[in-house]
Amino acid sequence: MKTDNVRYSVSVRFSSNGKLTVSGNEITISLKSVPERGRANAELLKKLSKHFNVDRSRIRIVSGLSSRKKVVEVSQ
C-alpha cells in the first residue's frame, strides 16, 4: 500500500489566538509556545496533526527547525 506524502510551506507567527489557515500548499499558523527547546515545534506538530486528523508521527519538519519559515511533510 502506497502512502501519499504532501509537503506544505509553513509560516509561523507567535500570538495567543491559535489561528491556522491553509491555502493550497501554504499554511499560516499562530502558536502560543515560546520558540525555546523545541516547544514551538512540538505545538506546531500537535496542531497540524489535529487539523489533518493524523497521528503526530505522520508529520515531520523537513526544513526550518529553527526558523519561522518551515517545510513540513504529512503522510496520509
C-alpha positions in Angstrom: 0.0 0.0 0.0 1.4 3.4 -1.1 1.3 6.3 1.3 0.8 9.8 -0.1 3.2 12.5 1.3 2.2 16.1 0.9 4.6 19.0 1.6 3.5 22.3 2.9 5.2 25.6 3.3 4.5 26.9 6.8 4.7 30.4 8.1 4.8 30.6 11.9 3.6 33.6 13.9 3.6 33.9 17.7 0.3 35.1 19.2 -2.3 33.9 21.5 -5.2 33.4 19.0 -4.0 30.0 17.8 -5.2 30.6 14.2 -4.4 28.1 11.5 -5.2 28.8 7.8 -4.4 26.5 4.8 -4.3 27.8 1.3 -3.2 25.3 -1.3 0.2 24.0 -0.1 0.8 27.0 2.2 -0.1 27.1 5.9 -0.1 30.1 8.3 -0.3 29.2 11.9 -0.2 31.2 15.2 1.5 29.5 18.1 1.3 30.3 21.8 4.5 28.5 22.8 7.9 30.2 23.0 10.5 29.1 20.5 12.8 27.6 23.1 13.9 24.0 23.4 11.6 22.8 20.7 8.4 23.9 22.4 7.0 25.8 19.4 7.9 22.9 17.0 6.1 20.5 19.4 3.0 22.7 19.4 3.2 23.1 15.6 3.2 19.3 15.1 0.3 18.9 17.6 -1.9 21.4 15.9 -1.1 20.1 12.4 -1.9 16.5 13.5 -5.2 17.6 14.9 -6.0 19.7 11.7 -5.1 16.9 9.3 -6.6 14.2 11.6 -3.4 12.1 11.5 -1.0 10.8 14.2 1.8 13.2 15.2 4.3 10.7 13.9 3.0 11.1 10.4 4.1 14.8 10.3 7.7 15.8 10.1 9.5 19.1 9.7 11.7 18.7 6.6 13.4 22.1 6.9 13.4 25.2 9.1 13.6 23.7 12.6 14.9 27.0 14.0 13.1 29.3 11.6 9.6 30.9 11.2 9.5 29.5 7.7 9.3 25.8 7.6 8.6 22.9 5.2 6.5 20.1 6.7 5.6 16.7 5.2 2.3 15.0 6.0 1.9 11.3 5.4 -1.7 10.3 4.8 
